[in-house]
Amino acid sequence: MALFETFPLITDPYFYVVTIPAVLLMGISKSGFGAGFGSLAVPMMALAVTVPQAAAILMPVLLVMDILGMAAFRKDFDMKLLRFLLPWGLVGIAIGALLFKVLNPQVVAGLVGAFTLLFLAQRVAFPPKPNSAAPPKWLGAVLTATSGFTSFIAHAGGPPVNAYVIPMRLSPVRFTATMAFFFFVMNLSKWIPYAWLGLLDWRNMATSLVLLPIAPIGVWVGVWLARRISQVLFYRFLYAGMLLTGVKLLWDAFK
């Protein structure tokens, strides 16, 4: 009894009904398969708790997922691309930390959702040609900083950075590995600002510990699929994940 008084868990069954599928989706997304689905985790959890609390609870879970993802794809990442992405992502993290208390999470969700759907519409209306050039670096800087920002606010950093990296047409494994290392650094950099904002309390961390065993299951399923799926089908799932994410985030913004 004393242990539960020291570490007061969330005991509402409804919280776990919506959170366990959310953690599984995030694990699968972390492995690269269906990337984009992971951005649904916080909106799903927000059905039971506030957005900041959902983001805080996911912090230790994300750390475990990131480590597992890096271990699975440790030899496959694109170092040159990472050197470009990481500084801009950290700029976005810093902006998110400074603006966190004055931003309405619903507004942020709506912006991310609208941007995601606009990107998908552009890809459908104007599909890239085999010899088309990669996106300009200035656009990559803006999108990657946006990714860091939305990652800090609601762990929804996937769609913006995906919009920059997807047109590069990396192989599924190389794409997955690069994103795994990118988001490991992004998520690791959130710990001190989250503590400074008072989000890492005992109740959130204890609840996160209960959810930790689910993390490897989602990652393992996603890694297994990512290494066996064709590049065409991989990107179809990627787009499907971004479509669902965009619709859900817009819905949350206007409801």
C-alpha positions as CSV (number, residue, x, y, z in Angstrom):
1,M,0.0,0.0,0.0
2,A,2.8,2.4,0.9
3,L,4.4,1.8,-2.5
4,F,1.2,2.9,-4.4
5,E,0.9,5.9,-2.1
6,T,4.5,6.9,-3.1
7,F,3.9,6.1,-6.8
8,P,0.2,7.0,-7.4
9,L,-0.7,5.3,-10.7
10,I,-3.5,6.4,-12.9
11,T,-6.1,3.7,-12.1
12,D,-8.9,4.7,-14.5
13,P,-9.6,1.6,-16.8
14,Y,-10.6,3.9,-19.7
15,F,-7.2,5.5,-19.7
16,Y,-5.6,2.1,-20.4
17,V,-8.2,1.2,-23.0
18,V,-7.1,4.1,-25.1
19,T,-3.5,4.2,-24.1
20,I,-2.4,0.6,-24.7
21,P,-3.4,0.7,-28.5
22,A,-1.7,4.2,-28.7
23,V,1.6,2.8,-27.3
24,L,1.4,-0.1,-29.7
25,L,0.9,2.2,-32.7
26,M,3.7,4.4,-31.6
27,G,6.0,1.4,-31.3
28,I,5.2,0.2,-34.8
29,S,5.7,3.7,-36.1
30,K,9.0,4.0,-34.3
31,S,10.2,0.9,-36.3
32,G,9.5,2.7,-39.5
33,F,6.5,0.7,-40.6
34,G,3.5,3.0,-40.9
35,A,5.5,6.0,-39.8
36,G,3.0,8.7,-39.1
37,F,0.7,6.5,-37.0
38,G,2.8,7.4,-34.0
39,S,1.5,11.0,-34.1
40,L,-1.9,9.6,-33.2
41,A,-0.7,8.4,-29.8
42,V,-1.1,11.7,-27.9
43,P,-4.5,12.6,-29.5
44,M,-5.7,9.1,-28.5
45,M,-4.5,9.4,-25.0
46,A,-6.0,12.9,-24.8
47,L,-9.4,11.2,-24.7
48,A,-8.6,10.3,-21.1
49,V,-6.0,12.8,-19.9
50,T,-4.8,16.3,-20.9
51,V,-2.3,16.6,-23.8
52,P,0.6,17.8,-21.6
53,Q,0.1,14.8,-19.2
54,A,-0.2,12.4,-22.2
55,A,3.1,13.8,-23.6
56,A,4.8,13.4,-20.2
57,I,3.6,9.8,-19.6
58,L,5.1,8.8,-23.0
59,M,8.6,10.1,-22.3
60,P,10.1,7.0,-20.7
61,V,8.2,4.8,-23.2
62,L,9.7,6.8,-26.1
63,L,13.2,6.4,-24.7
64,V,12.8,2.6,-24.7
65,M,11.4,2.6,-28.2
66,D,14.1,4.8,-29.5
67,I,16.9,2.6,-28.0
68,L,15.3,-0.5,-29.5
69,G,14.8,1.2,-32.9
70,M,18.5,2.3,-33.0
71,A,19.7,-1.1,-32.0
72,A,17.7,-2.8,-34.8
73,F,18.9,-0.4,-37.5
74,R,22.3,0.7,-36.1
75,K,24.2,0.2,-39.3
76,D,21.6,1.6,-41.8
77,F,21.2,5.3,-41.0
78,D,22.2,8.2,-43.3
79,M,24.9,10.2,-41.4
80,K,25.0,13.1,-43.8
81,L,21.3,13.6,-43.6
82,L,21.4,13.4,-39.8
83,R,24.1,16.1,-39.6
84,F,21.7,18.4,-41.4
85,L,18.5,17.4,-39.6
86,L,19.6,17.4,-35.9
87,P,20.6,21.1,-35.4
88,W,17.3,22.3,-37.0
89,G,15.3,19.8,-35.0
90,L,16.9,21.1,-31.8
91,V,16.0,24.6,-32.7
92,G,12.4,23.5,-32.9
93,I,12.7,21.8,-29.5
94,A,14.0,25.0,-28.0
95,I,11.1,27.0,-29.5
96,G,8.6,24.5,-28.2
97,A,10.0,24.6,-24.7
98,L,9.8,28.4,-24.6
99,L,6.3,28.6,-26.0
100,F,4.8,25.5,-24.3
101,K,2.8,27.3,-21.6
102,V,1.3,29.9,-23.9
103,L,0.3,27.7,-26.8
104,N,-3.1,26.0,-27.1
105,P,-2.4,22.3,-27.9
106,Q,-5.5,22.2,-30.1
107,V,-4.1,25.0,-32.3
108,V,-0.8,23.1,-32.6
109,A,-2.7,19.9,-33.5
110,G,-4.7,21.7,-36.1
111,L,-1.6,23.2,-37.7
112,V,0.1,19.9,-37.9
113,G,-3.0,18.2,-39.3
114,A,-3.5,20.8,-42.0
115,F,0.1,20.7,-43.0
116,T,0.1,16.9,-43.2
117,L,-3.0,16.8,-45.4
118,L,-1.6,19.6,-47.7
119,F,1.6,17.6,-48.2
120,L,-0.4,14.5,-49.1
121,A,-2.6,16.4,-51.5
122,Q,0.5,17.8,-53.2
123,R,2.0,14.3,-53.5
124,V,-1.2,12.9,-55.1
125,A,-1.8,15.9,-57.4
126,F,1.8,16.3,-58.5
127,P,3.6,12.9,-58.0
128,P,7.4,13.2,-58.1
129,K,9.2,12.1,-61.2
130,P,12.0,9.5,-61.0
131,N,14.6,12.2,-61.8
132,S,13.1,15.0,-59.8
133,A,15.4,16.9,-57.4
134,A,15.4,16.6,-53.7
135,P,13.6,19.4,-51.7
136,P,15.8,22.5,-51.2
137,K,17.7,22.7,-47.9
138,W,16.0,25.9,-46.8
139,L,12.7,24.0,-46.9
140,G,14.3,21.1,-45.0
141,A,15.4,23.5,-42.3
142,V,11.9,24.9,-41.9
143,L,10.2,21.5,-41.9
144,T,12.8,20.0,-39.5
145,A,12.5,22.8,-37.0
146,T,8.7,22.5,-37.3
147,S,9.2,18.8,-36.5
148,G,11.2,19.5,-33.4
149,F,8.5,22.1,-32.3
150,T,5.5,19.8,-32.8
151,S,7.5,16.9,-31.3
152,F,8.0,18.9,-28.1
153,I,4.4,20.0,-27.9
154,A,2.6,16.7,-28.6
155,H,5.1,14.0,-29.8
156,A,3.8,14.7,-33.3
157,G,7.1,15.4,-35.1
158,G,6.8,12.8,-37.8
159,P,4.7,14.5,-40.4
160,P,6.8,17.7,-40.9
161,V,10.2,15.9,-41.2
162,N,8.6,13.1,-43.3
163,A,7.5,15.8,-45.8
164,Y,11.1,16.7,-46.3
165,V,12.7,13.2,-46.2
166,I,10.1,11.2,-48.1
167,P,10.8,12.9,-51.5
168,M,14.4,11.7,-51.2
169,R,13.1,8.2,-51.8
170,L,15.4,6.4,-49.3
171,S,15.0,2.7,-49.0
172,P,12.6,1.7,-46.2
173,V,15.4,0.5,-43.9
174,R,17.5,3.6,-44.5
175,F,14.6,5.9,-43.9
176,T,13.6,4.0,-40.8
177,A,17.1,4.0,-39.3
178,T,17.7,7.7,-40.0
179,M,14.4,8.6,-38.3
180,A,15.1,6.4,-35.4
181,F,18.4,8.2,-34.6
182,F,16.8,11.6,-35.3
183,F,14.0,11.1,-32.9
184,F,16.2,9.6,-30.3
185,V,18.1,12.9,-30.0
186,M,14.9,14.9,-30.2
187,N,13.2,12.9,-27.4
188,L,16.3,12.8,-25.3
189,S,16.6,16.6,-25.5
190,K,13.0,17.0,-24.1
191,W,13.8,15.6,-20.6
192,I,15.3,18.7,-19.0
193,P,12.6,21.1,-20.4
194,Y,9.8,18.7,-19.4
195,A,11.2,18.6,-15.9
196,W,11.6,22.4,-15.9
197,L,7.9,22.7,-16.9
198,G,6.9,20.3,-14.0
199,L,5.5,17.6,-16.3
200,L,7.7,14.7,-15.0
201,D,5.9,14.1,-11.7
202,W,5.7,10.7,-9.8
203,R,2.2,9.9,-11.0
204,N,3.0,10.3,-14.7
205,M,6.3,8.4,-14.4
206,A,4.8,5.6,-12.4
207,T,2.1,5.2,-15.0
208,S,4.7,5.2,-17.7
209,L,6.5,2.3,-16.0
210,V,3.3,0.2,-16.2
211,L,3.2,0.9,-20.0
212,L,6.9,0.1,-20.7
213,P,6.5,-3.7,-21.3
214,I,4.2,-2.8,-24.3
215,A,6.9,-0.8,-26.0
216,P,9.1,-3.7,-27.3
217,I,6.0,-5.5,-28.7
218,G,5.1,-2.6,-31.1
219,V,8.7,-2.0,-32.1
220,W,9.4,-5.7,-32.8
221,V,6.2,-6.0,-35.0
222,G,7.2,-2.9,-36.9
223,V,10.9,-4.0,-37.4
224,W,9.7,-7.4,-38.7
225,L,7.4,-5.8,-41.2
226,A,9.8,-3.0,-42.3
227,R,12.5,-5.6,-43.3
228,R,10.0,-7.6,-45.3
229,I,7.8,-5.1,-47.1
230,S,8.4,-3.7,-50.6
231,Q,9.4,0.0,-51.0
232,V,6.1,0.8,-52.8
233,L,3.9,-0.8,-50.2
234,F,6.0,0.8,-47.4
235,Y,5.4,4.3,-48.7
236,R,1.7,3.5,-49.2
237,F,1.5,2.6,-45.5
238,L,3.5,5.8,-44.7
239,Y,0.9,7.9,-46.6
240,A,-2.0,6.1,-44.9
241,G,-0.5,6.8,-41.5
242,M,-0.1,10.5,-42.4
243,L,-3.6,10.7,-43.7
244,L,-5.1,9.3,-40.6
245,T,-2.9,11.5,-38.5
246,G,-3.8,14.7,-40.4
247,V,-7.6,13.9,-40.2
248,K,-7.4,13.1,-36.4
249,L,-5.4,16.2,-35.5
250,L,-7.7,18.5,-37.5
251,W,-10.7,16.8,-35.8
252,D,-9.2,17.5,-32.4
253,A,-8.5,21.1,-33.3
254,F,-12.1,21.9,-34.3
255,K,-14.2,19.7,-32.0
